[in-house]
Each structure stands twice: as structure tokens, then as C-alpha cells.
Amino acid sequence: MKDILLILLSVTVIALLASRFIRVRRKPIRGYLDLIALTENQKQEVEDIRRDFLPRVAGIRQALRQNRLELNDLLFTEPSDMQAIEGKSRDISKLQTQLEKEVIDHILQEKELLSPDQKRQFYDVIRTEFEKGGLGVHGEQPSGATPNAGKKVYQK
């Protein structure tokens, strides 16, 4: 009886470890169409689209991060320079608008590859993201996962 229990326990542990390994080894989701079953031809077309899109938006996101850091410095410089702060805010707004336009164009481009049923699924995925407050960022950390989240970073 003990041998049977030991064997069952061993099989269970091995199965749990194997399922965890398989989950970790899965290809990460790089975009919302990864959540929809696509044909091999569609997958290739999506990769072709992403080859152009992802580096372009990565550059915009990097510029946004840099401008936000610069705005942070301006906000805490004494005395405050409202003209510089407003100018940096305008720069950030322009980049955000540019990023949103790129994402919209990307969604429209990907949508054209889909069958009517796939378009309904894609609609649901995008709708869910909009309901959460916006589209997630491809290849970026989820909201709240920043290294300084929850830490006090500014002290008077």
C-alpha cells in the first residue's frame, strides 16, 4: 500500500513539474493576435507586420520614458520653470498621440488579415483591453510592475 501511495505521489509531483516547465517554455504573447487561432499564412503575415511595427513603437516608448524623466526633473527643479514644464508636457502629448496613431494603424492592418469569425474574436480582445483602461503594451511590463512600484522614491 505504501508503495502505491509513493508511486502516485511521485507521478503527481512529476506531472506538476512537467506542466510548470511546459507553461514556462511556451512562446510569450507578443500581440493580441497571439490569442486567436491563426493559419500559418496569417501568422507569417502578422510577423511581417510586427517586424516593422514593434521597433517603431519601441522608439516612441523610449522617447516617452526619456521625456517623462526630463519632466520629473523639471517638476522638482527650484525654482519651477512653468514654460519648460509645459513644453515638456506638450512633447509628451505629441509622443502619446503618435503612439496611439501607430497602434490604431497596426490594429487596422492586422484586422484585414482576419476572417469574419476571427474579427469578432479580435474585437472582443481589443474591447476587453479598452475596458481595462487602454491597450496593453507589447513586450512591456504590465501596469504596476515597475521596479519602484510601492517604493517611496521622492523624499523631502
Secondary structure, DSSP 8 states (H G I E B T S, - for coil): -HHHHHHHHHHHHHHHHHHHHHHHHS----SGGGGS---HHHHHHHHHHHHHHHHHHHHHHHHHHHHHHHHHHHHTSSS--HHHHHHHHHHHHHHHHHHHHHHHHHHHHHHTTS-HHHHHHHHHHHHHHHHTTS---TTS--TT-STTTTS-----
